[in-house]
Amino acid sequence: MVVLITGANGQLGQALFSIAGNYPSIDFVFCNSKELDITNKENCKQVFEKHKPSFCINTAAYTAVDKAESEPEKAFEINANGAENIAVVCKQYNTILLHISTDFVFDAYYSNDNAYYDRELRLPLKSNFGLTETDIPFPAGVYGLTKLQGEEAIQIAWIKSLIIRTSWLYSEFGNNFMKTMLRLATEKDTISVVNDQIGTPTYAVDLASILLEIIINLNQEETMAQEKFGIYNFSNEGKTTWYEFAKEIFSIKKSTIQLHAIPTFGYPTPAKRPTYSVLDKTKIKNVFKLTINDWKASLKNCLEKV
């Protein structure tokens, strides 16, 4: 079984590479953006023709959330057109696609009546455990919009696809919030972190493991169950704020840095962040019989590696 992974130099691509040796039944093909440019359909076809993968994990994406506001065309070319190219080529080679999306497709908010609502429709969320796959997306910025457009293009282009939305990704690889906090702890005596955005940190290695478990599950089926394709949520269990996330990082590392909680308006950014993006994982746990780690346990596991 050949599994082709795009965006191999990215955070999730590196996480997948780090655990590839645990899956001897899989022949991995890791492609960085120079080896496989998802915005170039002909290049995609050449790579697929060479390797003829059974599965493709598309981790390639434009992820510079704030920069996307000033270069929307580039974000659209990668996140929307690139996603469509991969889906079209996957269909041509009958390759099952696992595509990584984001909580930024949502813009939910917290109301005075102690409930979370979809900002556009003003409707209560369908689950007490967070945003579900059937809650209506309404992105607040360019990055989220282009990722949603990519989701929509994939669903039109290729039925044998799984779209996995995730949130607050971090790891020992690449650039992310956790590594930024660790760096700041060596440079500053005090920092301020937003305390009114609620979500769930996701350890990239946990997500990588889940993706490969899903592939093994699908590969073992003699007849592919049509209902297993579609949109899924995945993050670690639990919920927190960016401030509490940082606090836990410093607690585990026994850092003495002074941490201050501030509201979102105290840290303005070009792109608006979701106020609430806790993802309900009921569907992915039930369909694939998965157990998901708590975010604090996974964070401790990750920090032992850095």
C-alpha positions as CSV (number, residue, x, y, z in Angstrom):
1,M,0.0,0.0,0.0
2,V,1.5,3.3,-1.1
3,V,0.6,6.5,0.8
4,L,1.7,9.8,-0.8
5,I,2.1,12.8,1.5
6,T,2.2,16.4,0.2
7,G,3.7,19.2,2.1
8,A,6.4,17.0,3.6
9,N,8.4,19.9,5.0
10,G,5.5,21.3,6.9
11,Q,4.6,20.6,10.5
12,L,2.2,17.8,9.9
13,G,4.4,16.3,7.1
14,Q,7.3,16.1,9.5
15,A,5.1,14.6,12.2
16,L,4.0,11.9,9.7
17,F,7.6,11.2,8.8
18,S,8.6,10.9,12.5
19,I,6.2,7.9,13.0
20,A,6.4,6.3,9.5
21,G,8.7,3.6,10.8
22,N,5.8,2.4,13.1
23,Y,3.8,1.4,10.0
24,P,5.9,-1.3,8.1
25,S,2.8,-2.2,5.9
26,I,2.8,1.2,4.3
27,D,5.2,2.4,1.6
28,F,5.4,6.2,2.2
29,V,6.2,8.7,-0.5
30,F,7.0,12.1,1.1
31,C,6.9,15.1,-1.3
32,N,7.8,18.7,-0.5
33,S,6.5,21.6,-2.5
34,K,9.3,21.4,-5.0
35,E,8.7,17.8,-5.7
36,L,5.0,18.1,-5.8
37,D,3.4,21.5,-6.4
38,I,-0.3,21.2,-5.8
39,T,-1.0,24.3,-7.8
40,N,0.4,22.6,-10.9
41,K,-2.0,19.9,-12.0
42,E,0.4,18.4,-14.6
43,N,3.1,18.1,-11.9
44,C,0.6,16.3,-9.7
45,K,-0.2,13.9,-12.5
46,Q,3.4,13.1,-13.1
47,V,4.0,12.3,-9.4
48,F,0.8,10.1,-9.2
49,E,1.7,8.3,-12.4
50,K,5.1,7.5,-11.0
51,H,4.0,6.2,-7.6
52,K,0.3,5.3,-8.2
53,P,-0.7,5.8,-4.5
54,S,-3.6,4.1,-2.9
55,F,-4.0,7.0,-0.5
56,C,-2.9,10.6,-0.5
57,I,-2.7,12.8,2.6
58,N,-2.7,16.4,1.5
59,T,-1.0,18.5,4.2
60,A,0.2,21.1,1.8
61,A,-1.4,24.5,2.5
62,Y,-1.0,28.2,2.8
63,T,-1.1,28.7,6.5
64,A,0.2,32.3,7.1
65,V,-3.1,33.5,8.6
66,D,-2.3,37.2,8.9
67,K,-0.3,37.4,5.7
68,A,-3.3,35.9,3.7
69,E,-5.2,39.2,4.3
70,S,-2.6,41.0,2.1
71,E,-2.1,38.3,-0.5
72,P,-5.4,36.5,-0.9
73,E,-4.6,35.4,-4.5
74,K,-1.7,33.3,-3.3
75,A,-3.8,31.8,-0.4
76,F,-6.6,31.0,-2.9
77,E,-4.2,29.4,-5.4
78,I,-2.8,27.0,-2.8
79,N,-5.8,26.3,-0.5
80,A,-8.6,26.2,-3.0
81,N,-7.1,25.6,-6.5
82,G,-4.4,23.3,-5.1
83,A,-6.9,21.3,-3.1
84,E,-9.1,20.9,-6.2
85,N,-6.1,19.8,-8.3
86,I,-5.2,17.1,-5.8
87,A,-8.8,15.8,-5.7
88,V,-9.1,15.7,-9.5
89,V,-5.8,13.7,-9.8
90,C,-6.8,11.4,-7.0
91,K,-10.0,10.6,-8.9
92,Q,-8.0,9.9,-12.0
93,Y,-5.9,7.4,-10.2
94,N,-8.6,6.1,-7.8
95,T,-6.6,7.3,-4.9
96,I,-8.4,7.9,-1.6
97,L,-7.8,11.5,-0.4
98,L,-7.3,12.7,3.2
99,H,-7.3,16.4,3.2
100,I,-6.4,18.6,6.2
101,S,-8.6,21.6,6.9
102,T,-9.1,24.0,9.8
103,D,-11.3,25.4,12.6
104,F,-10.9,28.8,10.8
105,V,-13.8,27.8,8.6
106,F,-15.9,28.8,11.6
107,D,-16.6,32.0,13.4
108,A,-18.6,31.1,16.4
109,Y,-19.0,33.4,19.4
110,Y,-20.0,33.3,23.1
111,S,-23.3,34.9,24.0
112,N,-24.5,36.4,27.3
113,D,-26.9,33.5,27.8
114,N,-23.9,31.2,28.3
115,A,-24.2,29.4,25.0
116,Y,-22.1,29.4,21.8
117,Y,-23.7,30.5,18.6
118,D,-22.9,30.5,14.9
119,R,-22.1,34.2,14.2
120,E,-23.8,34.4,10.8
121,L,-27.1,32.6,11.5
122,R,-27.4,33.4,15.2
123,L,-28.3,29.7,15.8
124,P,-27.1,27.7,18.8
125,L,-24.5,25.1,18.0
126,K,-25.9,21.6,17.6
127,S,-23.6,20.0,20.2
128,N,-22.6,20.7,23.8
129,F,-19.2,19.2,22.9
130,G,-18.4,21.9,20.3
131,L,-18.7,22.5,16.6
132,T,-20.0,19.6,14.6
133,E,-19.3,18.7,10.9
134,T,-22.8,19.9,10.1
135,D,-22.6,23.3,11.7
136,I,-22.6,25.9,9.0
137,P,-19.2,27.4,8.2
138,F,-18.7,31.1,8.1
139,P,-15.1,32.1,7.9
140,A,-14.0,35.5,9.3
141,G,-10.9,35.9,7.2
142,V,-9.1,35.1,3.9
143,Y,-7.3,32.0,5.2
144,G,-10.5,30.4,6.5
145,L,-12.4,31.3,3.4
146,T,-9.8,29.7,1.1
147,K,-9.7,26.6,3.2
148,L,-13.5,26.3,3.0
149,Q,-13.3,26.8,-0.8
150,G,-10.8,24.0,-0.9
151,E,-13.2,21.7,1.1
152,E,-16.0,22.6,-1.3
153,A,-13.9,21.9,-4.4
154,I,-12.8,18.5,-3.1
155,Q,-16.4,17.5,-2.3
156,I,-17.4,18.3,-5.9
157,A,-14.4,16.7,-7.5
158,W,-14.0,13.4,-5.8
159,I,-16.3,11.3,-3.7
160,K,-13.6,9.2,-2.1
161,S,-12.3,11.9,0.1
162,L,-12.1,12.6,3.8
163,I,-11.7,16.2,5.0
164,I,-10.3,16.4,8.5
165,R,-10.7,19.8,10.3
166,T,-8.3,20.4,13.1
167,S,-7.3,23.2,15.4
168,W,-4.4,24.9,17.2
169,L,-1.8,22.6,15.7
170,Y,1.6,22.4,17.5
171,S,4.5,20.0,17.8
172,E,8.3,19.8,18.1
173,F,8.4,20.5,14.3
174,G,8.1,23.7,12.4
175,N,6.8,27.0,13.7
176,N,3.9,27.0,16.1
177,F,2.5,28.6,19.3
178,M,4.2,26.2,21.7
179,K,7.6,26.8,20.2
180,T,7.0,30.5,20.1
181,M,6.2,30.4,23.9
182,L,9.4,28.4,24.6
183,R,11.5,30.9,22.6
184,L,9.9,33.9,24.4
185,A,10.6,32.4,27.7
186,T,14.3,32.6,27.0
187,E,14.1,36.2,25.7
188,K,11.6,38.0,27.9
189,D,10.7,38.3,31.6
190,T,7.0,38.8,30.9
191,I,4.5,38.2,28.1
192,S,0.8,38.8,27.5
193,V,-1.5,36.2,25.9
194,V,-5.1,36.3,24.7
195,N,-7.6,34.8,27.2
196,D,-10.9,35.1,25.4
197,Q,-10.5,32.7,22.5
198,I,-11.5,29.2,23.3
199,G,-10.4,26.1,21.4
200,T,-8.4,22.9,21.7
201,P,-4.6,22.4,21.1
202,T,-3.8,19.5,18.8
203,Y,-0.5,17.7,18.9
204,A,0.5,17.1,15.3
205,V,1.9,13.6,16.0
206,D,-1.5,12.6,17.5
207,L,-3.2,13.8,14.3
208,A,-0.6,12.0,12.2
209,S,-1.3,8.8,14.0
210,I,-5.0,9.1,13.6
211,L,-4.6,9.7,9.9
212,L,-2.6,6.5,9.5
213,E,-5.0,4.5,11.6
214,I,-7.9,5.7,9.4
215,I,-5.9,4.6,6.3
216,I,-5.3,1.2,7.8
217,N,-9.0,0.9,8.7
218,L,-10.1,1.9,5.2
219,N,-7.5,-0.4,3.5
220,Q,-8.8,-3.4,5.4
221,E,-12.3,-3.1,4.0
222,E,-13.1,-5.3,1.1
223,T,-15.9,-3.0,0.0
224,M,-15.4,0.6,0.8
225,A,-18.3,2.0,3.0
226,Q,-19.6,5.0,1.2
227,E,-20.6,6.7,4.4
228,K,-17.0,6.8,5.7
229,F,-16.2,9.5,3.3
230,G,-16.9,13.1,4.1
231,I,-16.0,15.7,6.7
232,Y,-14.6,14.9,10.2
233,N,-13.3,16.9,13.1
234,F,-10.1,16.0,15.0
235,S,-8.3,17.7,17.9
236,N,-7.2,16.5,21.2
237,E,-9.8,16.3,24.0
238,G,-10.7,19.2,26.2
239,K,-10.8,22.9,25.7
240,T,-8.8,25.9,26.9
241,T,-7.7,29.4,26.0
242,W,-4.4,30.6,24.5
243,Y,-3.5,32.0,27.9
244,E,-4.2,28.7,29.7
245,F,-2.3,26.9,26.9
246,A,0.7,29.1,27.5
247,K,0.4,28.7,31.2
248,E,0.4,24.9,30.9
249,I,3.5,25.1,28.7
250,F,5.4,27.2,31.2
251,S,4.2,25.0,34.1
252,I,5.5,21.8,32.5
253,K,8.8,23.4,31.6
254,K,9.0,25.1,35.1
255,S,9.6,28.5,33.5
256,T,9.6,31.6,35.7
257,I,8.3,33.9,33.0
258,Q,5.5,36.2,34.1
259,L,2.3,35.6,32.1
260,H,-0.6,38.1,31.8
261,A,-4.0,37.5,30.3
262,I,-5.4,40.1,27.9
263,P,-8.5,40.3,25.7
264,T,-8.3,39.9,21.9
265,F,-8.6,43.6,21.3
266,G,-5.4,44.0,23.3
267,Y,-3.5,42.1,20.7
268,P,-4.8,43.2,17.3
269,T,-3.9,41.2,14.3
270,P,-4.6,41.6,10.5
271,A,-6.8,38.5,10.5
272,K,-9.6,37.9,12.9
273,R,-9.4,34.6,14.9
274,P,-12.4,32.4,15.8
275,T,-13.7,33.3,19.3
276,Y,-14.8,29.7,19.8
277,S,-13.5,26.7,17.8
278,V,-13.8,23.7,20.0
279,L,-14.5,20.7,17.7
280,D,-16.9,17.9,18.5
281,K,-15.1,14.6,17.8
282,T,-18.1,12.3,18.2
283,K,-18.3,11.3,14.5
284,I,-14.6,10.4,14.0
285,K,-14.5,8.4,17.3
286,N,-17.6,6.5,16.4
287,V,-16.9,5.8,12.7
288,F,-13.2,4.7,13.2
289,K,-13.4,3.5,16.8
290,L,-10.7,5.9,18.0
291,T,-9.5,7.0,21.4
292,I,-8.3,10.6,21.6
293,N,-5.7,11.9,24.1
294,D,-6.4,14.8,26.4
295,W,-4.6,18.0,25.3
296,K,-2.6,18.3,28.5
297,A,-1.3,14.8,28.3
298,S,-0.2,15.3,24.7
299,L,1.4,18.6,25.5
300,K,3.5,17.0,28.2
301,N,4.5,14.2,25.8
302,C,5.5,16.7,23.2
303,L,7.5,18.9,25.6
304,E,9.5,15.9,26.7
305,K,10.9,15.9,23.2
306,V,12.1,19.5,23.0
